Amino acid sequence: MLWTFQDLKMLIGTDMPILGGGTHPCVSLRLHDLSEPINVLTGLDYWLDNLMSNVPEVLMCYHVDGVLKKYSLIKTEDLPHLPDSTFKPEVVHDVAENILSFLRANATKTGHTYWLFKGEDDDCVKLYDLSSLLESRFEEVNRDDNPFSGHVALLLYRIACNMLRKRHVVDYGDRLGTVRTILSKTLELIKGDKYLQVRANIHMMLADCYVPRDHRPLATEFAGAAAAAASALARSPERAGAAESPWTQQPMVRVDLLPIAGDALERTECAMEHVLAAFSCLRRRDELERDDKAPKMARPSQAIPMP
């Protein structure tokens, strides 16, 4: 989700379920052990989650050993004033403002990945430029060993999934080209035997981009395809002839928003290639699972590696 704070928009990952119905259309749900008080950090966590997701209320369900005892409905603006969990929202606002000012002044290198870190007992927050720390390593190790590429790939995968779910939007046909570009960049990040199930899902989603489910089989044109786009854009990522992705050096990329061009035959061929690639990933995943379950036999000529 996009969260606006002052003049900045930030992409925030959240796994908080939002419920609602009747007179309470938007409520978050929290389970809390009745034997433990709600401390400041817990109340602050609940308050920030609701604030970022624009949820006006939280339903607190109190339990003892898993048995529900009581519940209470609390407004988001009342969370900073709970007993044993009192804090000042304006102080939190000032801290966030200071941190953002610090990031504006120091996170300035385009394409670099930064890590904002605070130790459990530290009084200060530290900013690490991970790209600079790794530049020397990239000359010595395989470029696929970038420790951050997997995390960024999964983020892009989730973004593409969310875009594909919104089939009711007016520009959905044109949006498929953007999804195709995002997924193609994601495949560049995860190679070898990493995330085989995700790779299979990506290939099936790409097939769906080239031949949408609502396409009429006898039609020779696809809705939303730009006539001015070059037909080479319809080729699969492996044949697209695009420049080498900067993802291999650091997890930052410029995603070009391109339409999917090509006639029905070309796009169907690309779709079938991705379907076959998806099955190949699943077959490889099954092979690795069988190898893991097979008994490990010692060989006389090989030493047994120690952990």
BELDA-V61055 format. One line per field, one symbol per residue. ss: DSSP state (a for helix, b for strand, c for the rest). phi: phi as a letter, one per 40 degrees, with the letter a starting at -180 (. if undefined). burial: 1 if it has 16 or more other ideal C-beta (glycine too) atoms within 10 Angstrom, else 0. A space follows every 50 residues. Layout:
ss = ???
phi = ???
burial = ???
This chain:
ss = cbbbbccbbbbccccccbbbbccbbbbbbbbbbccccccaaaaaaaaaaa aaccccbbbbbbbbccbbbbbbbbbaaaccbbccbbccaaaaaaaaaaaa aaaaaacccccccbbbbccccccccbbbbaaaaaaaaaccccaaacccaa aaaaaaaaaaaaaaaccccccaaaaaaaaaaaaaaaaaaccccccaaaaa aaaaaaaaaaccccccccccccccccccccaaaaccaaaccccccaaacc cccccccccccccaaaaaaaaaaaaaaaaaaaaaaaaaaaaaaccccccc ccccccc
phi = .cbcbfbbbbcbcabccbbiigcbcabcbbcacccbccccccccccccdc cccfbcabccbcbbfgccbaaabbcdccccbcdgacabdccccccccccc cccdcbcbccgcbbbcbbcdbccbbbbbccccccdccccbbccccdcbcc cccccccccccccccccccccccccccccdcccccccccbbgbcfccccc ccccccccccbdccccdcccbbcgccccccccccccdcbcgccdccdcca caaccccbccbhccccccccccccccccccccccccccccccccccbcbd cbccccc
burial = 00000000000000000000000000110101000001000111011111 11101011110100000000000101001101001010000000000000 00000000000011000000000000001110010000000000010110 01110110110011000000011111111111111111110000110111 11111111111100100000010010000000111110000000001111 10100001111101011101101110110011001000000000000000 0000000
